[in-house]
Amino acid sequence: MAGNFELLSEQGLRLDGRRPHELRHIKCKLGVFEQPDGSAYMEQGNTKVLAAVYGPHQAKGMKTETNDVIINCQYSQATFATAERKNRPRGDRKSLEFKMYLEQALSAAIKSELYPRSQIDIYVEVLQADGANYAVALNAATLALIDAGICLNEFIVACTASLSKSSIPLTDISHTEEVSGGPMLTVAALPNAQKIAFLEMSERFHIDHLETVIETAMAGCREIRDILEAAVREHLLHIGSAADWARVG
C-alpha cells in the first residue's frame, strides 16, 4: 500500500523534518485586495494561494430560475507554480475537478438561505504548488468569504493525511511526500459539527487503516481552524483599531 520510499526516518522525522502529526508552517492574511468584496492570502509550507470573492450579487440568465444561491468557483494555477511549466494553467482536467470540489465543500458551509436568487463568485489562484493544493485553496477561500462578510455555518477547512510504510499516519502532506509515498486522503470538514463535506483518496487505503487516517486529517482540520480563527480575530482587531471602534458609542 505504501509507496517506494519510507516517509519517516529512524528518528521518526519526515522528509522535511516534521513530526508525523505536525502541520507545515501556516501564514495567512485577510483583505489583501481592495477591488473584490473579500480576499485572502495563505501560505501552508511552500504552497501559496490567493483567493478573491465577489458577491453576493443577483444571478443572471437561466440561473435566476432557482431560489438557491449559486456558488461559482474558479480554480487556476500560475504557470510558474511548479517546476514544470503547464501549457494550460486554467481549464485542465485537474483544475475543473478542484473547481467542483470547492463548490461542493463551500456549499456545505455558506448559509444559503440568506442569499436566495443570488450568486457568489470565488476565484482561487495557486501561486506556488508544493502539496495539498486543494486543501490550501479551500482554506484561503474560507478566509476570503469571511472577509467578504458572507455568513457561514462555521469554518470549512481542509487537510491531507497519508500513511508511512510503518503504518504511522501523517498530517498535511507536502509535494515530495505526495510523489514519494503511498495513498493520500483529503478531507474538507466542518470541525465544530464534526461533519465531512468532502473526502477524496488518491488510492485505496486498507480498511484497517482508513478510520485512523481520516481522524488524522480531521485533527489537522481542527488545528487549522484554530489558526484561521486567530487570523480572523487579528484582522478584526486591526480594522477596529484603524477605525477607532473603541470610541464608538
Residue, then its C-alpha position, 0 to 999 in steps of 0.5 A: m500500500a505504501g509507496n517506494f520510499e519510507l516517509l519517516s526516518e529512524q528518528g521518526l522525522r519526515l522528509d522535511g523534518r516534521r513530526p508525523h502529526e505536525l502541520r507545515h508552517i501556516k501564514c495567512k492574511l485577510g483583505v489583501f485586495e481592495q477591488p473584490d468584496g473579500s480576499a485572502y492570502m495563505e501560505q501552508g509550507n511552500t504552497k501559496v494561494l490567493a483567493a478573491v470573492y465577489g458577491p453576493h450579487q443577483a444571478k443572471g440568465m437561466k440561473t435566476e430560475t432557482n431560489d438557491v444561491i449559486i456558488n461559482c468557483q474558479y480554480s487556476q494555477a500560475t504557470f510558474a507554480t511548479a517546476e514544470r511549466k503547464n501549457r494550460p494553467r486554467g481549464d485542465r482536467k485537474s483544475l475543473e475537478f478542484k473547481m467542483y470540489l470547492e463548490q461542493a465543500l463551500s456549499a456545505a458551509i455558506k448559509s444559503e438561505l440568506y442569499p436566495r436568487s443570488q450568486i457568489d463568485i470565488y476565484v482561487e489562484v495557486l501561486q506556488a504548488d508544493g502539496a495539498n493544493y486543494a486543501v490550501a485553496l479551500n482554506a484561503a477561500t474560507l478566509a476570503l468569504i469571511d472577509a467578504g462578510i458572507c455568513l457561514n455555518e462555521f469554518i470549512v477547512a481542509c487537510t491531507a493525511s497519508l500513511s508511512k510504510s510503518s503504518i504511522p499516519l501523517t498530517d498535511i502532506s507536502h509535494t515530495e511526500e505526495v510523489s514519494g509515498g503511498p495513498m493520500l486522503t483529503v478531507a474538507a470538514l466542518p470541525n465544530a459539527q464534526k461533519i465531512a463535506f468532502l473526502e477524496m483518496s488518491e488510492r485505496f487505503h486498507i480498511d484497517h487503516l482508513e478510520t485512523v487516517i481520516e481522524t488524522a486529517m480531521a485533527g489537522c482540520r481542527e488545528i487549522r481552524d484554530i489558526l484561521e480563527a486567530a487570523v480572523r480575530e487579528h484582522l478584526l482587531h486591526i480594522g477596529s483599531a484603524a477605525d477607532w471602534a473603541r470610541v464608538g458609542 
